[in-house]
Amino acid sequence: MLQQILSWILENPLQTLALIFGLAYILLSVKESIWCWVTGLISSALLVYVFFKSKVYADMGLQLYYVAISIYGWLNWLYGGRSKKQNDLKISRINIKLGMVLFIINGILFTIIAFILVNYTDSDIAYWDAFTTAASFVATWMLAKKYIEHWLIWIVVDFVSVGLYLYKEIYGALILMAVYTILAIVGYFEWKKTLTIELKELS
């Protein structure tokens, strides 16, 4: 078993590096470290190539979006707080109105992505790929704004992605998503604890 793992690592250096930086990204996200955006950017840049080679086109496009949103997230976490001071952006809950808007946006994204994948690519997982991609677009933006509910979306997306990558035999990404699922649960409760403390301090 160990020999197989070592062999896979040697045969798939890009997936291995993406896995390492991806794990660093989620761990740093749980701890609210701004450096999560740097490690996430590196992981996403590597996965762009991996997904292109595997014909998982929607996820490839998603990784390109992650590269861009990582820059936005870094700047928003750094200067996006109410007082415009560094690291002032606090965890918050999404309101119903914005939640409905994001739900509609997610539906629109899913429809567009699914249409493109079904009609213009050779993807054999078009609808599932579109589902995870659309939800991930929304969840990552929510992370950049520090809305706690983004973790709930990631739990679903990561769990579904495990099945997709198993089917496509992209084992590095599969391992990453399995760990992401667990850490998304941990992240939700960590952020919830922090949010509770911050709300008590304000009251």
C-alpha positions as a Markdown table, in Angstrom:
| # | Residue | x | y | z |
|---|---|---|---|---|
| 1 | Met | 0.0 | 0.0 | 0.0 |
| 2 | Leu | 2.8 | 2.4 | 0.9 |
| 3 | Gln | 4.6 | 1.5 | -2.2 |
| 4 | Gln | 1.5 | 2.3 | -4.3 |
| 5 | Ile | 1.1 | 5.7 | -2.6 |
| 6 | Leu | 4.8 | 6.6 | -3.2 |
| 7 | Ser | 4.5 | 5.4 | -6.8 |
| 8 | Trp | 1.4 | 7.6 | -7.3 |
| 9 | Ile | 3.1 | 10.6 | -5.8 |
| 10 | Leu | 6.1 | 10.2 | -8.1 |
| 11 | Glu | 3.8 | 9.7 | -11.1 |
| 12 | Asn | 1.6 | 12.7 | -10.3 |
| 13 | Pro | 3.8 | 15.5 | -8.9 |
| 14 | Leu | 1.3 | 18.3 | -9.9 |
| 15 | Gln | -1.6 | 16.6 | -8.1 |
| 16 | Thr | 0.6 | 16.0 | -5.1 |
| 17 | Leu | 1.6 | 19.6 | -4.9 |
| 18 | Ala | -2.0 | 20.8 | -5.4 |
| 19 | Leu | -3.0 | 18.4 | -2.6 |
| 20 | Ile | -0.4 | 19.9 | -0.2 |
| 21 | Phe | -1.2 | 23.5 | -0.9 |
| 22 | Gly | -4.9 | 22.7 | -0.9 |
| 23 | Leu | -4.7 | 21.2 | 2.5 |
| 24 | Ala | -2.8 | 24.2 | 3.7 |
| 25 | Tyr | -5.5 | 26.4 | 2.2 |
| 26 | Ile | -8.4 | 24.8 | 4.1 |
| 27 | Leu | -6.5 | 24.6 | 7.4 |
| 28 | Leu | -5.6 | 28.3 | 7.2 |
| 29 | Ser | -9.2 | 29.1 | 6.3 |
| 30 | Val | -10.5 | 27.3 | 9.4 |
| 31 | Lys | -8.1 | 29.5 | 11.4 |
| 32 | Glu | -9.1 | 32.7 | 9.6 |
| 33 | Ser | -5.5 | 33.2 | 8.4 |
| 34 | Ile | -5.2 | 35.5 | 5.4 |
| 35 | Trp | -2.5 | 33.3 | 4.0 |
| 36 | Cys | -5.1 | 30.8 | 3.0 |
| 37 | Trp | -5.6 | 32.8 | -0.1 |
| 38 | Val | -1.9 | 32.4 | -1.2 |
| 39 | Thr | -1.9 | 28.7 | -0.7 |
| 40 | Gly | -5.3 | 28.4 | -2.4 |
| 41 | Leu | -4.1 | 30.3 | -5.4 |
| 42 | Ile | -1.1 | 28.0 | -5.9 |
| 43 | Ser | -3.2 | 24.9 | -5.5 |
| 44 | Ser | -5.8 | 26.2 | -8.0 |
| 45 | Ala | -3.2 | 27.2 | -10.6 |
| 46 | Leu | -1.8 | 23.6 | -10.5 |
| 47 | Leu | -5.3 | 22.0 | -10.7 |
| 48 | Val | -6.1 | 24.1 | -13.8 |
| 49 | Tyr | -3.7 | 21.9 | -15.8 |
| 50 | Val | -4.7 | 18.7 | -14.1 |
| 51 | Phe | -8.4 | 19.2 | -14.8 |
| 52 | Phe | -7.7 | 20.2 | -18.4 |
| 53 | Lys | -5.8 | 17.0 | -19.0 |
| 54 | Ser | -8.7 | 15.0 | -17.4 |
| 55 | Lys | -11.4 | 16.8 | -19.4 |
| 56 | Val | -13.1 | 18.1 | -16.3 |
| 57 | Tyr | -13.7 | 21.4 | -18.0 |
| 58 | Ala | -16.1 | 23.1 | -15.5 |
| 59 | Asp | -13.8 | 22.4 | -12.6 |
| 60 | Met | -10.9 | 23.8 | -14.7 |
| 61 | Gly | -12.8 | 27.0 | -15.2 |
| 62 | Leu | -13.6 | 27.0 | -11.5 |
| 63 | Gln | -9.9 | 26.8 | -10.6 |
| 64 | Leu | -9.3 | 29.8 | -12.9 |
| 65 | Tyr | -12.0 | 31.6 | -10.9 |
| 66 | Tyr | -10.3 | 30.6 | -7.7 |
| 67 | Val | -7.1 | 32.2 | -8.8 |
| 68 | Ala | -8.9 | 35.5 | -9.4 |
| 69 | Ile | -11.0 | 35.3 | -6.2 |
| 70 | Ser | -7.9 | 34.5 | -4.2 |
| 71 | Ile | -6.6 | 37.9 | -5.0 |
| 72 | Tyr | -10.0 | 39.5 | -4.2 |
| 73 | Gly | -10.2 | 37.5 | -0.9 |
| 74 | Trp | -6.7 | 38.5 | 0.2 |
| 75 | Leu | -7.6 | 42.2 | -0.4 |
| 76 | Asn | -11.0 | 42.0 | 1.2 |
| 77 | Trp | -9.8 | 40.2 | 4.3 |
| 78 | Leu | -7.0 | 42.8 | 4.5 |
| 79 | Tyr | -9.0 | 45.9 | 4.0 |
| 80 | Gly | -12.6 | 44.9 | 3.8 |
| 81 | Gly | -13.6 | 45.6 | 7.4 |
| 82 | Arg | -15.9 | 48.3 | 8.5 |
| 83 | Ser | -13.1 | 50.4 | 9.9 |
| 84 | Lys | -11.0 | 49.9 | 6.8 |
| 85 | Lys | -8.1 | 48.7 | 9.1 |
| 86 | Gln | -6.1 | 45.6 | 8.3 |
| 87 | Asn | -7.6 | 42.3 | 9.3 |
| 88 | Asp | -10.8 | 44.0 | 10.5 |
| 89 | Leu | -13.3 | 41.9 | 8.5 |
| 90 | Lys | -15.3 | 39.8 | 10.9 |
| 91 | Ile | -17.3 | 36.6 | 10.6 |
| 92 | Ser | -21.0 | 37.3 | 10.0 |
| 93 | Arg | -24.2 | 35.5 | 9.0 |
| 94 | Ile | -25.9 | 36.0 | 5.6 |
| 95 | Asn | -29.3 | 37.7 | 5.6 |
| 96 | Ile | -32.4 | 36.2 | 4.0 |
| 97 | Lys | -32.4 | 38.7 | 1.1 |
| 98 | Leu | -28.8 | 38.1 | 0.1 |
| 99 | Gly | -29.3 | 34.4 | 0.6 |
| 100 | Met | -32.2 | 34.4 | -1.9 |
| 101 | Val | -30.1 | 36.4 | -4.4 |
| 102 | Leu | -27.2 | 34.0 | -4.1 |
| 103 | Phe | -29.6 | 31.0 | -4.5 |
| 104 | Ile | -30.9 | 32.5 | -7.8 |
| 105 | Ile | -27.4 | 33.3 | -9.0 |
| 106 | Asn | -26.4 | 29.7 | -8.2 |
| 107 | Gly | -29.3 | 28.4 | -10.3 |
| 108 | Ile | -28.4 | 30.7 | -13.2 |
| 109 | Leu | -24.8 | 29.6 | -13.1 |
| 110 | Phe | -25.8 | 25.9 | -12.9 |
| 111 | Thr | -28.0 | 26.3 | -16.0 |
| 112 | Ile | -25.4 | 28.1 | -18.0 |
| 113 | Ile | -22.6 | 25.7 | -17.1 |
| 114 | Ala | -24.7 | 22.6 | -17.7 |
| 115 | Phe | -25.8 | 23.9 | -21.1 |
| 116 | Ile | -22.2 | 24.6 | -22.1 |
| 117 | Leu | -20.9 | 21.2 | -20.9 |
| 118 | Val | -23.7 | 19.2 | -22.5 |
| 119 | Asn | -23.6 | 20.9 | -25.8 |
| 120 | Tyr | -20.0 | 22.0 | -26.3 |
| 121 | Thr | -17.7 | 19.5 | -24.5 |
| 122 | Asp | -17.2 | 15.7 | -24.2 |
| 123 | Ser | -17.8 | 15.7 | -20.5 |
| 124 | Asp | -19.6 | 12.6 | -19.2 |
| 125 | Ile | -20.4 | 14.2 | -15.8 |
| 126 | Ala | -21.9 | 17.4 | -17.1 |
| 127 | Tyr | -24.7 | 18.0 | -14.6 |
| 128 | Trp | -22.8 | 16.9 | -11.5 |
| 129 | Asp | -19.8 | 19.0 | -12.7 |
| 130 | Ala | -22.1 | 22.0 | -13.2 |
| 131 | Phe | -23.6 | 21.5 | -9.8 |
| 132 | Thr | -20.3 | 21.5 | -7.9 |
| 133 | Thr | -18.9 | 24.3 | -10.0 |
| 134 | Ala | -21.9 | 26.7 | -9.6 |
| 135 | Ala | -22.1 | 26.1 | -5.8 |
| 136 | Ser | -18.3 | 26.5 | -5.5 |
| 137 | Phe | -18.4 | 29.9 | -7.2 |
| 138 | Val | -21.0 | 31.1 | -4.7 |
| 139 | Ala | -19.3 | 29.5 | -1.7 |
| 140 | Thr | -15.9 | 31.0 | -2.4 |
| 141 | Trp | -17.3 | 34.5 | -2.8 |
| 142 | Met | -19.0 | 34.0 | 0.6 |
| 143 | Leu | -15.7 | 33.0 | 2.1 |
| 144 | Ala | -14.1 | 36.2 | 0.8 |
| 145 | Lys | -16.9 | 38.1 | 2.6 |
| 146 | Lys | -16.5 | 35.8 | 5.7 |
| 147 | Tyr | -20.1 | 34.6 | 5.7 |
| 148 | Ile | -20.2 | 31.5 | 8.0 |
| 149 | Glu | -22.7 | 29.7 | 5.9 |
| 150 | His | -20.2 | 29.1 | 3.2 |
| 151 | Trp | -18.9 | 26.1 | 5.2 |
| 152 | Leu | -22.4 | 24.4 | 4.8 |
| 153 | Ile | -22.2 | 24.7 | 1.1 |
| 154 | Trp | -18.7 | 23.3 | 1.0 |
| 155 | Ile | -19.7 | 20.3 | 3.0 |
| 156 | Val | -22.2 | 19.3 | 0.3 |
| 157 | Val | -19.9 | 20.3 | -2.6 |
| 158 | Asp | -16.9 | 18.5 | -1.2 |
| 159 | Phe | -18.9 | 15.3 | -0.5 |
| 160 | Val | -20.3 | 15.2 | -4.1 |
| 161 | Ser | -16.8 | 15.9 | -5.5 |
| 162 | Val | -15.4 | 12.8 | -3.8 |
| 163 | Gly | -17.7 | 10.7 | -5.9 |
| 164 | Leu | -16.9 | 12.6 | -9.1 |
| 165 | Tyr | -13.2 | 12.3 | -8.7 |
| 166 | Leu | -13.4 | 8.6 | -7.8 |
| 167 | Tyr | -15.3 | 8.1 | -11.1 |
| 168 | Lys | -12.7 | 10.1 | -13.0 |
| 169 | Glu | -9.8 | 8.5 | -11.2 |
| 170 | Ile | -8.3 | 11.8 | -10.1 |
| 171 | Tyr | -7.1 | 10.4 | -6.8 |
| 172 | Gly | -5.1 | 13.4 | -5.6 |
| 173 | Ala | -8.2 | 15.6 | -5.9 |
| 174 | Leu | -10.3 | 12.8 | -4.4 |
| 175 | Ile | -8.2 | 12.7 | -1.2 |
| 176 | Leu | -8.2 | 16.5 | -1.0 |
| 177 | Met | -12.0 | 16.6 | -1.2 |
| 178 | Ala | -12.5 | 13.8 | 1.4 |
| 179 | Val | -10.3 | 15.8 | 3.8 |
| 180 | Tyr | -12.1 | 19.0 | 2.8 |
| 181 | Thr | -15.4 | 17.5 | 3.7 |
| 182 | Ile | -14.2 | 16.8 | 7.2 |
| 183 | Leu | -12.4 | 20.1 | 7.6 |
| 184 | Ala | -15.5 | 22.0 | 6.3 |
| 185 | Ile | -17.4 | 20.5 | 9.2 |
| 186 | Val | -14.7 | 21.5 | 11.6 |
| 187 | Gly | -14.4 | 24.9 | 10.0 |
| 188 | Tyr | -18.1 | 25.6 | 10.5 |
| 189 | Phe | -18.0 | 24.9 | 14.2 |
| 190 | Glu | -14.8 | 26.8 | 14.7 |
| 191 | Trp | -16.2 | 29.9 | 12.9 |
| 192 | Lys | -19.5 | 29.5 | 14.8 |
| 193 | Lys | -17.6 | 29.6 | 18.1 |
| 194 | Thr | -15.6 | 32.7 | 17.0 |
| 195 | Leu | -18.8 | 34.4 | 15.9 |
| 196 | Thr | -20.5 | 33.7 | 19.2 |
| 197 | Ile | -17.6 | 35.2 | 21.1 |
| 198 | Glu | -17.6 | 38.3 | 18.8 |
| 199 | Leu | -21.3 | 38.8 | 19.2 |
| 200 | Lys | -21.0 | 38.6 | 23.0 |
| 201 | Glu | -18.3 | 41.2 | 22.9 |
| 202 | Leu | -20.5 | 43.6 | 20.9 |
| 203 | Ser | -23.5 | 43.1 | 23.3 |
